[in-house]
Amino acid sequence: MSARYHQKPNLTEQQIGNERMILDEHGDRVHVLNDTAAFIWDCMKEPAAPDVIETRLRANYSVPATTDVAASIRRTITELLKKGLVVALEDSPA
């Protein structure tokens, strides 16, 4: 079973320079994402698995194959989950 992640609905976002501001659905918290975290966030507009996000990130940022970005993606997803900005969707086993 593998997890995919999706942006939580009813969040408002605004781009300011290289940062993205996300306002939660209750309007009482603002979350600021740097450029890379915002890219990961954008990948989750539709449900996406970490390996798909990694492929997109490597292509967009021309990351060398020897660079371990998977751990950074997992950390970013974990933080977005903790902040309630994304939800995990479990895929059924084949």
C-alpha positions as CSV (number, residue, x, y, z in Angstrom):
1,M,0.0,0.0,0.0
2,S,1.3,3.4,-0.9
3,A,0.1,6.8,0.2
4,R,-0.7,9.7,-2.0
5,Y,-1.2,13.2,-0.7
6,H,-3.7,15.9,-1.7
7,Q,-4.2,19.6,-0.8
8,K,-6.9,20.1,1.8
9,P,-9.8,21.9,0.3
10,N,-11.0,25.4,1.4
11,L,-7.5,26.9,1.8
12,T,-6.7,30.3,0.4
13,E,-3.2,31.0,-1.1
14,Q,-1.3,34.0,-2.4
15,Q,2.1,34.2,-4.0
16,I,4.3,37.0,-2.7
17,G,7.7,37.0,-4.4
18,N,9.3,33.6,-4.0
19,E,7.0,32.6,-1.1
20,R,3.5,31.3,-1.0
21,M,1.2,32.2,1.8
22,I,-1.5,29.7,2.7
23,L,-4.5,30.8,4.9
24,D,-6.2,27.9,6.7
25,E,-10.0,27.4,6.3
26,H,-10.7,29.0,9.7
27,G,-8.7,32.1,8.7
28,D,-6.7,32.1,12.0
29,R,-3.3,30.8,10.7
30,V,-1.1,31.8,7.9
31,H,1.6,29.4,6.6
32,V,4.5,30.6,4.5
33,L,6.1,28.2,2.0
34,N,9.4,28.8,0.3
35,D,9.7,28.2,-3.4
36,T,10.5,24.5,-3.2
37,A,7.8,23.8,-0.6
38,A,5.3,25.7,-2.8
39,F,6.4,23.5,-5.7
40,I,5.7,20.4,-3.7
41,W,2.4,21.9,-2.5
42,D,1.4,22.5,-6.2
43,C,2.2,18.9,-7.1
44,M,-0.5,17.9,-4.6
45,K,-3.4,19.8,-6.3
46,E,-4.3,16.4,-7.5
47,P,-3.4,13.3,-5.4
48,A,0.3,12.6,-5.8
49,A,2.7,10.0,-4.4
50,P,6.2,11.2,-3.1
51,D,8.0,9.4,-6.0
52,V,5.9,11.3,-8.6
53,I,6.6,14.6,-6.8
54,E,10.3,13.7,-6.8
55,T,10.3,13.1,-10.5
56,R,8.6,16.5,-11.1
57,L,10.9,18.3,-8.8
58,R,14.0,16.8,-10.4
59,A,12.8,17.8,-13.8
60,N,11.8,21.4,-12.8
61,Y,14.9,22.2,-10.8
62,S,17.4,20.1,-12.7
63,V,18.5,18.2,-9.6
64,P,21.4,15.8,-10.2
65,A,20.5,12.1,-9.8
66,T,23.0,11.8,-7.0
67,T,21.2,14.3,-4.8
68,D,18.8,12.7,-2.3
69,V,15.7,14.8,-2.5
70,A,13.3,12.1,-1.3
71,A,14.0,12.8,2.3
72,S,13.4,16.5,1.9
73,I,10.1,15.8,0.1
74,R,9.0,13.5,3.0
75,R,9.9,16.1,5.6
76,T,8.0,18.8,3.7
77,I,4.9,16.5,3.3
78,T,5.1,15.6,7.1
79,E,5.2,19.3,7.9
80,L,2.2,20.0,5.6
81,L,0.3,17.1,7.2
82,K,1.1,18.5,10.7
83,K,-0.2,21.9,9.7
84,G,-3.4,20.4,8.3
85,L,-2.7,21.6,4.8
86,V,-2.7,18.2,3.1
87,V,-4.4,14.9,3.6
88,A,-3.0,11.4,3.1
89,L,-5.0,9.1,0.8
90,E,-4.2,5.4,1.0
91,D,-4.3,3.4,-2.2
92,S,-5.8,-0.1,-2.1
93,P,-3.4,-2.9,-2.7
94,A,-3.4,-4.3,-6.3
